[in-house]
Amino acid sequence: MQRSELDLSEREQTILRAIVQTYVLRAAPVGSHTLARMLARTLRLSPATIRNVMADLEDRGYLTHPHTSAGRIPTDKGYRLYVDYLMQHGKLTQREEQALRQRLASISGELALRTASRILGELSHLLGVAQLPSLRDLVIRRVELVPLSSQRFVVVVDLDSDVVRTITLETDAELNPTELHELGQVLSERLAGRTLDFVRERFALLMREQLSHPVLRVFAESIDVLFAQHESQRVYVAGAQQLVQQPEFSSPERFRAVIELLENEEMIIHLLERTCEAPLYGVQVKIGQELGDRQLTEYALISTRYKVGSATYAIGVVGPKRMNYAKMMALVGEVASLLARQEHDGGHARQ
């Protein structure tokens, strides 16, 4: 649907846009007298005329009014129309862009992702969220075996997208450092270029006659542990202090809802997985009931996906529906672009 095909007149669009923007700023229902003063230069209408337009917008599902208040607030439908057709594209200031570049410079992989969630939380005053990629699809670049003692050693699995997994193992056999190094080279030669999931399923076939070696036998048994290790930390969340300060969460009941969200990693992962519907690098907005969970009807999610090597990452912000959508979309998009660019440049530097 194009702007010209909207079922709202220019006057109705102007009033709906003003209500959303004012409510986002003030966190209070917007009345006709307030709108009449705000729009005096561009739309000279009396408060009575504006009230009639507001009533019509409410009848059509774009606005609602809480309790007995004379003012209106946007509904999910009103926010959706605003995001899709009425708002202007947001931009970060030069200072904000520079600050982002400085904070994300010279870091990569999971540290960059953790830092990004913290930055998103700080700058948005919402919940910054970042999902780690699934190890299942990551490609092995190199395997190292590092001796710790005569029977203990560390397996270092270097995956593409700057993800590294380590695990400490122990065997009954005496370890020869030279032999351990050579076994690491054999593992790298056989496993490089294959996904961890592929290796887990076909390790015996890939190693064939060498599988009888005690080190390789213990390594084969540790692959599932590498997956389990990753499953224990799949998402980074930051900004809880800023989020609970939002007026929407001032009541004890709403505050508890935020705490439940913070403690429910599965719910946040579920939210970010919905970003998979969006194309790479496309910033997506989900509002209220669009999130598909009764517990999340008062929230909105702004998120995007980006790719580094074979890994797909998702980042975003979660907060009340009353948020500065244009600015938050610009922030999420810029952080994703910087992370992808940083990883790409860093990958070239490492080669």
C-alpha positions in Angstrom: 0.0 0.0 0.0 1.4 3.3 -1.1 1.1 6.5 1.0 -1.4 7.9 -1.6 -3.5 4.8 -1.2 -3.9 5.0 2.6 -7.4 5.2 3.9 -6.6 8.4 5.8 -6.8 11.9 4.5 -3.8 14.2 4.8 -5.4 15.9 7.8 -5.9 12.5 9.5 -2.4 11.5 8.7 -1.0 14.7 10.2 -3.0 14.3 13.4 -2.1 10.6 13.9 1.6 11.4 13.3 1.5 14.2 15.8 -0.3 12.0 18.4 2.3 9.3 18.1 5.3 11.7 18.2 3.8 13.6 21.2 2.9 10.4 23.1 6.5 9.1 22.6 7.9 12.3 24.0 5.6 12.8 26.9 4.3 9.4 27.9 0.9 10.9 28.5 -2.4 10.7 26.5 -2.6 13.5 23.9 -5.5 15.9 24.0 -7.1 18.1 21.3 -6.0 21.4 22.9 -2.4 20.2 23.0 -2.6 19.2 19.3 -4.3 22.5 18.3 -1.4 24.4 19.8 1.2 22.1 18.3 -0.3 22.2 14.8 -1.3 25.9 14.8 1.3 26.8 12.1 0.6 23.9 9.7 -3.0 22.9 10.4 -5.2 25.6 11.7 -8.0 23.6 13.3 -10.1 24.2 16.4 -9.8 21.7 19.3 -13.4 20.7 18.6 -12.5 19.8 15.0 -9.4 17.9 16.1 -11.6 16.0 18.7 -13.9 14.9 15.8 -10.9 13.6 13.8 -9.5 11.8 16.9 -12.8 10.2 17.5 -12.9 9.0 13.9 -9.4 7.6 14.1 -10.4 5.8 17.3 -13.4 4.3 15.6 -11.2 3.0 12.9 -8.8 1.4 15.4 -5.8 3.7 15.2 -6.2 5.3 18.6 -7.6 4.5 22.0 -8.1 6.4 25.2 -7.2 5.0 28.6 -9.9 4.9 31.2 -11.8 8.2 31.3 -9.0 10.4 29.9 -9.9 12.8 27.2 -6.6 12.3 25.5 -5.7 9.5 23.0 -2.8 7.1 22.7 -1.9 5.0 19.6 -3.0 1.4 19.3 -0.8 -1.3 17.7 -2.5 -0.5 14.4 -1.7 3.2 14.8 1.9 2.5 15.6 2.1 0.2 12.6 0.7 2.8 10.2 3.1 5.4 11.6 6.2 3.2 11.2 5.3 2.0 7.7 4.1 5.2 6.2 4.0 8.3 8.3 7.4 8.7 10.0 10.5 10.1 8.5 13.7 8.0 8.4 15.8 8.5 11.5 19.5 9.5 11.6 22.1 9.3 14.2 24.2 12.4 14.9 27.8 12.5 13.8 28.8 12.3 17.4 26.8 9.2 18.0 28.2 7.5 14.8 31.7 8.4 15.9 31.1 7.0 19.4 29.8 3.8 18.0 32.8 3.4 15.7 35.2 4.0 18.5 33.6 1.6 20.9 33.3 -1.2 18.3 36.8 -0.7 16.8 39.4 -3.4 17.2 37.1 -6.0 18.7 35.3 -8.8 17.0 33.5 -12.1 17.6 31.5 -12.6 20.8 33.2 -9.7 22.6 31.9 -7.3 19.8 28.4 -8.9 20.2 28.4 -8.5 24.0 29.6 -4.9 23.6 26.9 -4.2 21.0 24.1 -5.3 23.3 25.5 -3.0 26.0 25.7 -0.1 23.6 22.2 -0.6 22.3 20.9 -0.7 25.9 22.8 2.5 26.8 21.9 4.6 23.8 18.3 3.4 23.4 17.4 3.3 27.2 15.7 0.1 26.3 16.8 -3.5 26.4 19.7 -4.2 24.0 19.7 -7.9 22.8 22.1 -9.8 20.7 21.9 -13.5 19.7 25.0 -15.7 19.1 25.0 -17.7 15.9 24.1 -21.4 15.9 27.3 -23.4 16.1 25.6 -26.0 14.0 26.3 -24.2 10.8 29.7 -22.7 11.5 32.6 -23.9 9.5 35.8 -25.2 11.2 39.0 -23.3 10.2 41.6 -24.9 12.4 42.0 -27.3 15.4 44.8 -27.1 17.9 45.6 -29.6 20.7 47.6 -27.9 23.5 49.2 -30.0 26.2 48.5 -29.1 29.9 50.1 -32.0 31.6 51.1 -35.6 30.8 47.5 -36.6 30.4 45.5 -33.4 30.0 45.2 -31.2 27.0 43.0 -28.4 25.6 41.2 -28.6 22.3 40.9 -25.2 20.5 38.4 -25.2 17.7 38.7 -22.1 15.6 35.4 -21.6 13.7 34.8 -19.0 11.0 33.0 -15.8 12.0 35.6 -15.3 14.7 34.0 -17.9 17.0 36.4 -20.0 19.1 35.5 -22.9 21.3 37.8 -24.7 23.8 37.4 -27.7 26.0 39.8 -29.4 28.4 40.1 -33.2 28.0 42.0 -36.0 29.8 43.2 -39.4 28.5 44.6 -42.5 30.2 47.6 -42.4 27.8 50.8 -40.4 28.3 50.8 -37.4 26.0 53.7 -36.6 23.8 53.7 -32.9 22.9 55.1 -33.5 19.4 52.6 -36.2 18.7 49.8 -34.0 20.1 50.8 -31.2 17.7 50.8 -33.6 14.8 47.4 -34.9 15.7 46.1 -31.4 15.8 47.4 -30.9 12.2 45.7 -34.1 11.1 42.4 -32.9 12.6 42.8 -29.5 10.9 43.4 -31.2 7.5 40.5 -33.5 7.8 38.0 -31.1 9.4 38.7 -27.7 8.0 36.0 -26.4 5.7 33.3 -28.6 7.2 30.6 -27.5 9.6 30.7 -28.6 13.2 27.4 -30.4 12.8 28.8 -32.3 9.8 31.8 -33.3 11.8 29.8 -34.4 14.7 27.8 -36.8 12.5 30.6 -38.1 10.4 33.7 -37.9 12.6 34.4 -41.6 12.6 34.2 -41.7 8.8 36.5 -38.6 8.4 39.2 -40.0 10.7 38.9 -43.7 9.6 41.9 -45.7 10.8 43.2 -43.0 13.3 40.1 -43.2 15.4 41.6 -45.8 17.6 44.1 -43.3 19.0 43.1 -42.4 22.6 43.4 -38.7 22.0 41.1 -38.8 18.9 38.7 -41.1 20.7 38.3 -38.6 23.6 38.0 -35.8 21.1 35.1 -37.6 19.3 33.3 -37.9 22.6 33.8 -34.2 23.3 32.0 -32.8 20.2 28.6 -32.9 21.9 30.0 -31.1 24.9 31.1 -28.3 22.6 27.5 -27.9 21.5 26.2 -28.0 25.0 28.8 -25.4 26.1 27.4 -23.0 23.4 23.8 -23.7 24.4 24.4 -22.3 27.9 25.0 -18.8 26.5 23.0 -18.0 23.4 22.0 -14.4 23.9 23.4 -11.2 25.5 21.0 -8.8 27.2 21.9 -5.4 28.5 20.1 -2.2 29.6 17.7 -3.6 32.2 18.3 -0.6 34.5 17.3 1.8 31.7 14.2 -0.2 30.7 12.7 -0.4 34.2 12.9 3.4 34.5 10.5 3.8 31.6 7.1 5.1 32.8 5.3 2.1 31.4 7.0 -0.1 34.0 6.5 2.0 37.1 3.8 -0.2 38.6 4.8 -3.3 40.5 2.9 -5.6 38.1 4.6 -4.1 35.0 8.0 -4.2 36.8 7.6 -7.9 37.5 6.8 -8.4 33.8 10.2 -6.9 32.9 12.0 -9.1 35.4 10.3 -12.2 34.0 11.4 -11.2 30.5 15.0 -10.7 31.6 15.0 -14.1 33.3 13.5 -15.8 30.3 16.3 -16.3 27.8 14.1 -18.6 25.7 11.6 -15.8 25.2 14.3 -13.4 24.0 15.7 -16.0 21.7 12.2 -16.6 20.3 11.8 -12.8 19.8 15.1 -12.6 17.8 14.4 -15.7 15.8 11.3 -13.9 14.4 13.9 -11.6 12.8 14.7 -14.5 10.5 11.6 -13.4 8.5 13.4 -10.2 7.5 16.1 -10.0 4.8 19.7 -9.6 5.9 20.5 -6.1 7.0 16.9 -5.1 6.8 15.7 -3.5 10.1 12.4 -5.0 11.2 9.8 -3.7 13.6 7.3 -6.0 15.5 4.7 -4.3 17.7 2.6 -5.7 20.4 0.5 -8.6 19.2 2.7 -9.0 16.2 5.3 -10.5 18.6 3.0 -13.6 18.9 3.1 -13.9 22.7 0.4 -12.8 25.1 3.1 -11.8 27.6 4.7 -9.4 25.1 1.7 -7.4 24.0 3.0 -4.2 25.7 6.4 -4.5 24.0 7.9 -3.7 20.6 11.0 -5.2 19.0 13.3 -3.5 16.5 15.9 -6.0 15.1 18.1 -6.9 12.2 20.2 -9.8 11.0 23.7 -9.6 9.5 26.1 -12.3 8.3 29.8 -12.9 9.1 31.3 -15.8 7.3 28.8 -18.7 7.6 27.2 -17.3 10.8 24.1 -15.2 11.0 23.8 -12.9 14.0 20.7 -11.0 15.2 20.7 -7.8 17.3 18.0 -5.4 18.4 16.2 -3.5 21.1 13.1 -4.4 23.1 11.0 -1.9 24.9 7.6 -0.4 25.4 5.6 0.3 22.3 6.0 4.0 23.1 9.5 4.4 21.6 11.3 6.6 19.1 11.0 4.1 16.2 12.8 6.2 13.6 15.9 6.8 15.9 15.9 3.2 17.2 15.8 1.7 13.7 18.7 3.9 12.7 20.7 2.9 15.8 20.1 -0.9 15.3 20.9 -0.6 11.6 24.1 1.3 12.2 25.4 -1.1 14.9 24.7 -4.1 12.6 26.5 -2.4 9.7 29.5 -1.6 11.9 29.7 -5.1 13.3 29.5 -6.7 9.8 32.1 -4.3 8.4 34.4 -4.7 11.4 34.3 -8.5 11.0 34.8 -8.3 7.2 37.8 -5.9 7.6 39.2 -8.0 10.4 38.8 -11.2 8.4 40.9 -9.7 5.6 43.5 -8.5 8.0 43.8 -12.0 9.5 44.2 -13.7 6.1 
